[in-house]
Amino acid sequence: MLQQNVAPTAAAVSNKGLRRRLRLGERIIEGWIFLAGLVAIVVLLGIIFILLKEGLPIFTYTNPWEFFFGTHWYPVSNPPTFGIAPFFVSTLMITVIATVIAVPIGVACAAYLSEVAPHRLSETIKPIIEILAGIPSVMMGFIGLALLSPFVQSLFHLNTGLCGLTAAIMLSLMSLPIIVSVSEDALHAVPREFKEASYALGATKWETIWHVCIPSALSGIAAAVMLGVGRAIGETMTVLMVAGGALAVPVSPTDPMTTMTSAIASGIGNAVRGGLQYQALFAIGLILFILTLAVNIIAERVLERQKRKFAR
Amino acid sequence: MNKSVKKWLLPLALILVLSLVFTGCSTASTPTSTSVTTTTPAPTTPALTGSFKIIGSNTVTPLSAVWAENFMKANSKVSIAVSGPGSGVGIAALIDSTTDICQSSRLITQDEINQAKAKGVTTYEIQVATDALSVVVNPSNPVSELTFVQLSAIYTGKITNWKEVGGKDAPIVVMSRDTNSGTYTYFKETVVQMAGLPTKDTTLEYGNKVLMLPSTEEGVSQVAGNPNAIFYTGLGYLNNTVKALGIKKTASDTAVKPSVETSLNGTYPISRPLLYYTNGVPTGAIKVYIDYCLSSAGQQEVLNAGFVPLKK
């Protein structure tokens, strides 16, 4: 998705005479790259295979309907019950809220950095934002516990600040750097002629950003948003620490909740290899995998349609 | 040169500030050991070498850490690694042969013994200390004692307001450890299911509004900051930021506060053994280590860590 921003100049330089004289070194490098690509595919298939092998047997104990829509998760009781509806709803809720918070702020920040801010200012701010991306998630969890959760609690008059909303805000902070950084690159890559043409027609700065820059950088921005969503779905430690960990199906974002990732993280150590809980947790992992795959496929479709719309 | 220095100066300053903030956080959240420690050195056994792991209960961890530290000071060629993700994790690790000692705050189940046998592991049980499982609330909470029936109703979600148990008109924020915890299982079997009472009901489970927290420290600090919260913890984690409740089995009994004395004389109703499990009878460095734990010097550390030593 990201490569689409690279200008296709390198390919155009190729020259028939040069191409005929393929040297041995080039062959070796080609083979090397081919192998690298193959390794990625083999690893991916291996992961899918293990997820299926370890996860599917749970459906001989709990039928899929009960597993997906059951609301009781008592893995260490006797007999255990496995219903993942609370985790599924929590993950969706937290991801959607985090995205809704992060995308407008992130894209606006990117537009500011790329189009409005003076060069020196954006040169200073960008590395700082990139450092924000490097803060370990457990530290973001600490910040959420110590600073944000008391604030959320008093702001919404809640019983406890450990809730989905706190987690979603922390996640939006964590996906912001990715969204800003990648969409800034995309906005930066918009040809100057586009903007100049827009200004020549008498458009204001705002009109140029909104009607020219953002639409032409849309594929890059969409990629940025998808990366952000991916981070939000997959993030574990922060959510485990601040989301509260209640096992009810959440009704409101201010309820304490457990996401699929934190259910896996808090349960896997306890699970004996090959046991029922182990299988159930792998099945959750499988669903998480399918979910991110679906997000990517949908993103690809949207992107395709947008590109056709703005085809030039 | 000058420019690149400038570019990195601001991020660097930011890192410094952040690290200061985090140092503040981490010192604030470490459990404070109130007693002045009178450490008796562990006996030195010449030529003792080896390294082993202790994995399991979060409750036992502070105790094991002190023992391991003293033991390593006296025997510099022995290295011991202690970690406390939860009793269930420790037992799973013992079954999978990924730990040498499992520390546990609950008894191993027959199921787990069988699973271990199937993998060629013979579990060997050693009681190393006793714990008075304490129920804690915020110091501002007027409630000072609860019965098993009331606690069970609170943790199953039947009672949701403090006024129903003689407190203020405020919702109860119920907190528990997650399913990894031995304390989770012990508290469920003993208190939630009301073991030893005529109202005993082994089908009872934690209510789905209960917050499942990944560590005991987090629970204690949440209770310290939330006037409506209730949580259970090992005696070793008590400090003056929380208030331990008096516990009684039925309304006609007298409520007893958790302490070393009430646990030793058997009047505190939720005392439980803290255990080490090994694969077979311990030998070598592990045997010397466990002998030290059970010696009078080792049991003095039990007292220092806030737990209840074994009866002589």
Contacts between the chains, C-beta under 8 A, distances in Angstrom:
chain1	res1	chain2	res2	distance
A	71	B	208	7.3
A	72	B	205	7.9
A	72	B	208	7.5
A	74	B	205	5.5
A	75	B	179	5.8
A	76	B	88	6.6
A	76	B	179	5.0
A	76	B	184	7.8
A	76	B	185	6.4
A	77	B	205	6.2
A	78	B	111	7.9
A	86	B	208	7.4
A	123	B	7	7.0
A	124	B	7	7.0
A	124	B	10	6.0
A	127	B	7	6.5
A	127	B	8	7.5
A	127	B	10	8.0
A	127	B	11	5.5
A	128	B	10	6.3
A	128	B	11	5.4
A	128	B	14	6.3
A	131	B	11	5.0
A	131	B	14	6.7
A	131	B	15	7.1
A	135	B	18	7.6
A	139	B	18	8.0
A	139	B	22	6.1
A	142	B	22	6.5
A	142	B	25	5.0
A	142	B	26	7.7
A	145	B	218	7.2
A	145	B	221	7.9
A	146	B	25	5.3
A	146	B	28	7.7
A	150	B	225	6.7
A	153	B	226	7.9
A	159	B	171	5.1
A	159	B	173	4.7
A	159	B	226	7.8
A	159	B	228	6.0
A	160	B	173	4.9
A	160	B	211	6.8
A	160	B	222	7.3
A	160	B	226	6.1
A	160	B	229	7.0
A	162	B	211	6.2
A	162	B	222	7.1
A	240	B	214	5.6
A	241	B	214	6.8
A	241	B	218	7.3
A	244	B	211	4.9
A	245	B	178	6.4
A	245	B	211	5.4
A	245	B	212	3.7
A	245	B	213	6.1
A	245	B	214	7.4
A	246	B	208	6.5
A	246	B	209	5.6
A	246	B	210	6.3
A	246	B	211	5.4
A	246	B	212	7.0
A	247	B	206	7.8
A	247	B	208	4.5
A	247	B	210	7.3
A	247	B	212	6.8
A	248	B	208	3.8
A	248	B	209	5.5
A	256	B	209	7.7
A	256	B	211	5.0
A	258	B	212	6.9
A	266	B	178	4.6
A	266	B	179	7.0
A	266	B	180	6.3
A	266	B	212	7.1
A	266	B	214	5.9
A	267	B	178	7.8
A	267	B	179	6.1
A	267	B	180	7.3
A	269	B	85	5.0
A	269	B	86	6.7
A	269	B	88	7.4
A	269	B	89	3.7
A	269	B	92	6.8
A	269	B	180	5.8
A	270	B	86	6.3
A	270	B	88	3.6
A	270	B	89	5.3
A	270	B	92	5.9
A	270	B	179	6.0
A	270	B	180	4.4
A	271	B	92	6.4
A	272	B	92	4.9
A	272	B	95	5.5
A	272	B	96	6.9
A	272	B	112	7.8
A	272	B	115	5.8
A	273	B	92	7.9
A	273	B	96	5.8
A	275	B	115	7.6
